[in-house]
Amino acid sequence: MKKFLVGLLTVALAASMLVGCGKKEEKTKTDNSLKDVQSKKELVLGLDSSFPPMGFTDKKDNIVGFDIDLAKEVTKRMGIKLKLQPINWNSKEQELNTEKVDCLWNGVTYSKARAKEMLCSESYMDNHQVLIVPANSKIKSLKDITKDTEVGIQSGSTAADAADSVKELKNSKIKLLADNVQILNDLGHGLDAAVMDEVVAKYYTKKDAGKYKVLEDSVAKEKYVIGFRKDDKALCNEVVKQLKAMAKDGTLKKISEKWFDDDITTIK
């Protein structure tokens, strides 16, 4: 019996040592993410360069946008340069985890599934999936959508998921198209309405004043975040720290009003 108890205690002690080593390893694991970007004096931002107004290529072949202006100001305050790296958005997690980019910052919508793949920052603005119609449309709200209403949605977008959860839209004639530019071109010329990100809809109602109108109905609510590698907490915290400083001194509001005529940021 004594031998049995001694053996049992030995196994227990060994197990506790193994657990202790695991905990110790976790505690001593070094996060060099902030030091790394400071050392190379550059933050590489991965984006889809065709998503106005968050990040897109203008007529002069420059990448511009709301997120771009935010990132430029953040990196300026960090004392480093910003490198804009267009990527294949369908393989964004791979681009991030193979260290081709330091972060994903281009209208990244938070989801539980996405949070398992990357470290998501605190949300810096809300987004909604909204209905946009021609300015002279008789459609005033979701209640006016019928089974004969032709609604344009970008294929593979969160707008498609949102529309599928709303009875009026689910029962309408959904037309899946390649991108929002094509959808807006067809709005009023075959399409009666469209569902898209509020930020995109507001950008185009400002750009093409009098051509479209955004209805008050919110189809779905979303949050925009910045994506980092799972272990890069130091870098994430520094970027959020700078955004909060920008919110405090009014810079965030100024940039938002430049692109949206309103302060739609949420970070404080």
Secondary structure by P-SEA (a helix, b strand, c coil): caaaaaaaaaaaaaaaaaaaaaaaaaaacccaaaaaaaaacbbbbbbccccccccccccccccccaaaaaaaaaaaaacbbbbbbbccccaaaaaaaacccccccccccccaaaaaacccccccccccccccccccccccccccccccbbbbbccccaaaaaaaaccccccccccccccaaaaaaacccccccccccaaaaaaaaaaacccccccccccccbbbbbbccccaaaaaaaaaaaaaaaaaaaaaaaaaaacccccccccc
